Amino acid sequence: MLSKFLNTKTLIILLVILGGIFLVTKLTEKEDRTFKNQLVVIDTASVTQIKVLPKLGSEDHEIVFTRTGQEWKLESNGKFYKPDESSVKNILSELLRMRTERVAGTNESTWKDLEVTDSTASRIQVYDGSNILADLYLGKFSYTQAPQQDPRMQQRQQARMFTNIRLADEETVYVVEGMIKMSIQPKVDSYRAKILCASNPADITKVSFNYPGIDNFTLTRYENQWLLNGEAVDSTQTARYLQKLQRLTSSNYVDDLEALSNVPSYTVVVEGNNILPVELKAYPVADTIHNTYVTSSLIPDTKYSGDKNRLFERVFVTRDKFFATIEE
């Protein structure tokens, strides 16, 4: 009798345990269906197009990256531009790096507050041909400051940044950590090529300065010494100038400026070992804010303001800049 009672009791306990396991499993399955740890899982090698769609009602235009072979092209508002080489890589990297922290909302009633509607969110679509690989609304951005640091601690804690994101085919809004909100900008200029010259100073062997009606001179490397039209120059001054050519950048685009002449007033050609020659030109304009616009052979058909960030001043120097300044 006791044995029978114990068997019945054991059976009841086993049924309760099994029921608990079943219930937990079902709850876990439900959670798995609604919570995604990673929102974007794609093979970046298969991506052929990326679209950045502006907020509904804004004055911004759709931005489209299109890959042909290994080359990416950038288009917006009917105009084509050379994209910054890192733009596509950064966008795809941030999409794959995103990890979900939590669910912020589960239905459409939360979209407005979380800024994931058509009129409040930026939208990004990733394609493989006509197949959409990812379609996301990027909403409200927030960050948490790093806690007060104990001076005895070696490593400084970083602030954390978060973005509310909704997949186009879902009502759920997720909070993800990362820089995706900063990487997806509504202005096409954010993605345009910015490098006018990128040359290792150690590889440069010759810089030619052609200023019609003003001056012409050539800086050449002879063994370990630099010469300007055959005359030795100051090594420190020359190194400072060459350093500027190592990564000469600008994001001050002036597409609508018209030159006063089709002939550039200033031309600098950079040549060397293991590098393609780079030709930088400055054209005079009537606009007193810019005074000139500068072009680079690396980025055909792109104009940069000469005066903004002193671009003209940094490139088109006079010959006296290569000689030591004598203090009286």
C-alpha positions as CSV (number, residue, x, y, z in Angstrom):
1,M,0.0,0.0,0.0
2,L,2.8,2.4,0.9
3,S,4.7,1.4,-2.2
4,K,1.6,2.2,-4.3
5,F,1.2,5.6,-2.6
6,L,4.8,6.4,-3.3
7,N,4.5,5.5,-6.9
8,T,1.4,7.6,-7.3
9,K,3.1,10.6,-5.6
10,T,6.2,10.1,-7.8
11,L,4.1,10.1,-10.9
12,I,2.3,13.3,-9.9
13,I,5.7,15.0,-9.3
14,L,6.9,13.9,-12.7
15,L,3.8,15.2,-14.4
16,V,4.2,18.5,-12.7
17,I,7.8,18.7,-13.7
18,L,7.0,17.8,-17.3
19,G,4.2,20.3,-17.4
20,G,6.6,23.0,-16.2
21,I,9.1,22.1,-18.8
22,F,6.4,22.2,-21.5
23,L,5.2,25.6,-20.3
24,V,8.7,27.1,-20.2
25,T,9.4,25.7,-23.7
26,K,6.2,27.3,-25.1
27,L,7.0,30.7,-23.5
28,T,10.6,30.5,-24.8
29,E,9.3,29.7,-28.3
30,K,7.0,32.7,-28.2
31,E,9.8,35.0,-27.0
32,D,12.1,33.7,-29.7
33,R,9.5,34.5,-32.3
34,T,9.1,38.1,-31.2
35,F,12.7,38.9,-30.1
36,K,15.6,39.0,-32.5
37,N,19.1,39.3,-31.2
38,Q,20.4,40.4,-34.6
39,L,18.2,42.3,-37.0
40,V,20.3,42.1,-40.1
41,V,22.0,38.9,-41.3
42,I,23.3,39.2,-44.9
43,D,26.2,38.3,-47.0
44,T,27.8,41.7,-47.9
45,A,29.4,40.2,-51.0
46,S,25.9,39.7,-52.5
47,V,24.8,43.3,-51.9
48,T,24.2,45.2,-55.2
49,Q,22.3,48.3,-54.0
50,I,21.7,50.4,-50.9
51,K,18.9,53.0,-50.7
52,V,18.6,55.7,-48.0
53,L,15.1,57.0,-48.0
54,P,14.3,60.4,-46.4
55,K,11.6,61.1,-43.9
56,L,8.2,61.5,-45.6
57,G,7.6,65.2,-46.2
58,S,11.2,66.3,-45.8
59,E,13.2,68.2,-48.5
60,D,15.9,65.5,-48.7
61,H,16.1,63.2,-51.6
62,E,16.5,59.5,-51.9
63,I,20.2,58.4,-51.9
64,V,21.2,55.3,-53.9
65,F,24.4,53.3,-53.9
66,T,24.7,50.9,-56.9
67,R,27.5,48.4,-57.4
68,T,28.7,47.5,-60.9
69,G,31.4,44.9,-60.7
70,Q,33.6,46.0,-57.8
71,E,32.8,49.7,-58.3
72,W,30.1,51.6,-56.3
73,K,28.3,54.6,-57.8
74,L,26.3,57.2,-55.9
75,E,23.1,58.9,-57.1
76,S,20.7,61.4,-55.7
77,N,18.2,63.8,-57.2
78,G,19.2,62.8,-60.7
79,K,22.9,63.5,-60.2
80,F,25.8,61.1,-60.0
81,Y,28.8,61.4,-57.6
82,K,31.9,59.5,-56.7
83,P,31.2,58.0,-53.3
84,D,33.7,58.0,-50.4
85,E,35.3,54.5,-50.5
86,S,34.5,53.9,-46.9
87,S,30.8,54.9,-47.1
88,V,29.3,51.5,-48.2
89,K,31.7,49.6,-46.0
90,N,30.7,51.6,-42.9
91,I,27.0,51.3,-43.5
92,L,27.1,47.5,-44.0
93,S,29.5,47.1,-41.0
94,E,27.1,49.0,-38.7
95,L,24.1,47.0,-39.9
96,L,25.8,43.7,-39.1
97,R,27.3,45.0,-35.9
98,M,23.9,45.9,-34.4
99,R,22.8,43.8,-31.5
100,T,19.3,44.1,-29.9
101,E,19.2,45.3,-26.3
102,R,15.5,45.0,-25.7
103,V,12.0,45.5,-27.2
104,A,10.8,49.1,-26.9
105,G,7.3,48.6,-28.4
106,T,5.2,45.8,-29.7
107,N,2.5,47.5,-31.8
108,E,1.9,50.5,-34.0
109,S,0.6,52.7,-31.1
110,T,4.3,53.1,-30.0
111,W,5.7,54.1,-33.4
112,K,5.2,57.8,-33.1
113,D,6.9,58.2,-29.7
114,L,9.8,56.0,-30.8
115,E,10.1,57.9,-34.1
116,V,9.8,54.9,-36.4
117,T,7.0,56.1,-38.7
118,D,7.4,57.2,-42.3
119,S,7.5,60.9,-41.3
120,T,9.8,60.6,-38.3
121,A,12.3,57.9,-39.3
122,S,15.0,57.5,-41.9
123,R,14.7,54.3,-43.9
124,I,17.4,52.1,-45.3
125,Q,17.0,49.2,-47.8
126,V,19.6,46.7,-48.9
127,Y,19.2,44.8,-52.1
128,D,20.6,41.8,-53.9
129,G,19.3,42.6,-57.4
130,S,15.6,43.0,-56.9
131,N,15.5,41.0,-53.7
132,I,15.3,43.0,-50.5
133,L,17.8,41.7,-48.0
134,A,17.0,44.3,-45.3
135,D,14.5,47.1,-44.8
136,L,14.7,49.1,-41.6
137,Y,13.3,52.3,-40.1
138,L,15.8,54.1,-38.0
139,G,14.1,56.0,-35.2
140,K,14.8,57.8,-31.9
141,F,18.4,58.1,-30.9
142,S,19.7,58.1,-27.3
143,Y,22.8,57.5,-25.3
144,T,23.9,56.9,-21.7
145,Q,26.8,58.7,-20.3
146,A,29.7,56.8,-18.8
147,P,29.5,56.5,-15.0
148,Q,31.8,58.6,-12.9
149,Q,35.2,57.1,-13.2
150,D,37.2,56.0,-10.3
151,P,40.7,57.6,-10.7
152,R,42.3,54.4,-9.6
153,M,40.8,52.5,-12.5
154,Q,43.1,52.1,-15.6
155,Q,40.4,51.7,-18.3
156,R,37.9,54.5,-18.9
157,Q,34.3,53.3,-19.6
158,Q,32.6,54.6,-22.8
159,A,29.2,56.1,-23.2
160,R,26.7,53.8,-24.9
161,M,24.5,54.9,-27.9
162,F,21.2,53.4,-28.8
163,T,18.7,53.6,-31.7
164,N,15.1,52.5,-32.0
165,I,14.7,50.3,-35.1
166,R,11.7,48.8,-36.7
167,L,11.8,46.2,-39.5
168,A,9.5,47.2,-42.3
169,D,7.4,44.1,-42.2
170,E,7.0,44.1,-38.4
171,E,5.2,46.1,-35.7
172,T,7.8,45.4,-33.0
173,V,10.3,48.2,-32.3
174,Y,13.8,47.1,-31.0
175,V,16.4,49.1,-29.2
176,V,19.9,48.4,-30.6
177,E,23.3,49.5,-29.5
178,G,25.7,51.0,-32.0
179,M,26.5,53.9,-34.3
180,I,24.0,53.1,-37.1
181,K,22.0,56.3,-36.6
182,M,25.2,58.3,-37.1
183,S,26.2,56.3,-40.2
184,I,23.0,56.8,-42.0
185,Q,22.8,60.5,-43.0
186,P,20.0,62.2,-45.1
187,K,22.3,64.4,-47.1
188,V,24.2,63.0,-50.1
189,D,27.3,65.1,-49.4
190,S,27.9,62.9,-46.3
191,Y,28.7,60.0,-48.6
192,R,30.7,61.8,-51.4
193,A,34.4,61.4,-52.0
194,K,36.5,63.7,-49.8
195,I,40.1,62.8,-50.5
196,L,41.7,65.0,-53.1
197,C,45.2,63.7,-52.6
198,A,46.6,60.7,-50.7
199,S,50.3,60.2,-51.1
200,N,53.0,58.9,-48.7
201,P,55.6,61.7,-48.4
202,A,58.3,59.1,-48.6
203,D,57.1,58.1,-52.1
204,I,56.8,61.7,-53.5
205,T,59.7,62.6,-55.7
206,K,58.4,65.7,-57.5
207,V,55.9,68.5,-57.1
208,S,55.4,70.9,-59.9
209,F,53.8,74.3,-59.4
210,N,52.4,76.1,-62.4
211,Y,51.0,79.5,-61.8
212,P,50.5,81.2,-65.2
213,G,51.5,84.9,-65.2
214,I,52.7,84.6,-61.6
215,D,55.4,81.9,-61.1
216,N,56.4,78.4,-62.1
217,F,58.8,76.2,-60.0
218,T,59.5,72.6,-59.3
219,L,60.3,70.8,-56.1
220,T,62.4,67.6,-56.8
221,R,64.0,65.0,-54.6
222,Y,67.6,64.3,-55.3
223,E,68.8,61.3,-53.2
224,N,67.9,62.5,-49.7
225,Q,67.7,66.2,-50.4
226,W,64.9,68.3,-51.8
227,L,65.7,71.0,-54.4
228,L,63.6,73.8,-55.7
229,N,64.7,74.6,-59.3
230,G,68.1,73.2,-58.3
231,E,68.4,75.2,-55.0
232,A,68.5,73.4,-51.7
233,V,65.4,74.1,-49.5
234,D,64.7,73.9,-45.8
235,S,63.9,70.2,-44.9
236,T,61.5,71.1,-42.1
237,Q,59.4,73.5,-44.2
238,T,59.3,71.0,-47.1
239,A,58.3,68.1,-44.8
240,R,55.4,70.2,-43.5
241,Y,54.1,70.8,-47.0
242,L,54.5,67.2,-48.1
243,Q,52.7,66.1,-44.9
244,K,49.6,68.1,-46.1
245,L,49.5,66.0,-49.3
246,Q,49.5,62.7,-47.3
247,R,45.7,63.0,-46.8
248,L,44.3,66.2,-48.3
249,T,40.5,66.2,-47.8
250,S,37.6,68.5,-48.1
251,S,33.8,68.2,-47.8
252,N,33.0,71.8,-48.9
253,Y,31.4,71.1,-52.2
254,V,30.5,73.9,-54.5
255,D,28.8,72.2,-57.5
256,D,27.1,75.3,-58.8
257,L,30.1,77.7,-58.9
258,E,31.1,78.8,-62.3
259,A,34.8,79.7,-63.1
260,L,35.7,83.1,-64.6
261,S,38.0,81.2,-67.0
262,N,38.3,77.7,-68.3
263,V,42.0,77.8,-67.7
264,P,43.1,77.2,-64.1
265,S,45.1,80.0,-62.4
266,Y,47.0,77.6,-60.3
267,T,48.1,74.0,-60.9
268,V,50.0,71.6,-58.7
269,V,51.1,68.1,-59.9
270,V,52.3,65.5,-57.4
271,E,54.4,62.6,-58.7
272,G,56.4,59.8,-57.2
273,N,57.1,56.1,-56.8
274,N,54.3,53.7,-56.5
275,I,51.7,56.4,-56.9
276,L,49.5,57.8,-59.7
277,P,50.2,61.4,-60.5
278,V,47.7,63.7,-58.9
279,E,46.8,67.0,-60.5
280,L,45.2,69.7,-58.3
281,K,43.8,72.9,-60.0
282,A,42.3,76.1,-58.8
283,Y,39.9,78.2,-60.8
284,P,39.0,81.8,-60.0
285,V,35.3,82.6,-59.3
286,A,33.3,85.8,-58.7
287,D,32.1,84.5,-55.4
288,T,34.0,86.3,-52.6
289,I,33.1,83.6,-50.0
290,H,35.1,81.0,-51.9
291,N,37.3,83.1,-54.3
292,T,38.4,79.9,-56.1
293,Y,37.2,76.3,-56.5
294,V,39.7,73.4,-56.4
295,T,39.5,70.2,-58.4
296,S,41.5,66.9,-58.2
297,S,42.3,64.4,-60.9
298,L,41.3,61.7,-58.3
299,I,37.7,63.0,-58.3
300,P,36.7,64.3,-61.8
301,D,33.9,66.8,-62.1
302,T,33.9,67.6,-58.3
303,K,34.5,71.2,-57.1
304,Y,35.6,72.2,-53.6
305,S,35.7,75.6,-52.0
306,G,39.1,77.2,-52.1
307,D,38.7,79.4,-49.0
308,K,36.7,77.0,-46.8
309,N,39.1,75.3,-44.4
310,R,42.0,77.1,-46.2
311,L,42.2,74.4,-48.9
312,F,43.7,76.8,-51.5
313,E,46.2,78.1,-49.0
314,R,47.3,74.6,-48.0
315,V,48.0,73.5,-51.6
316,F,49.0,76.4,-53.8
317,V,51.9,77.8,-51.8
318,T,54.5,80.3,-53.0
319,R,58.2,79.3,-53.4
320,D,59.3,81.2,-50.3
321,K,57.3,78.6,-48.2
322,F,60.1,76.1,-48.8
323,F,62.9,78.2,-47.2
324,A,63.6,78.8,-43.6
325,T,62.1,82.0,-42.1
326,I,64.9,84.4,-41.0
327,E,64.0,86.2,-37.8
328,E,65.4,89.7,-37.5
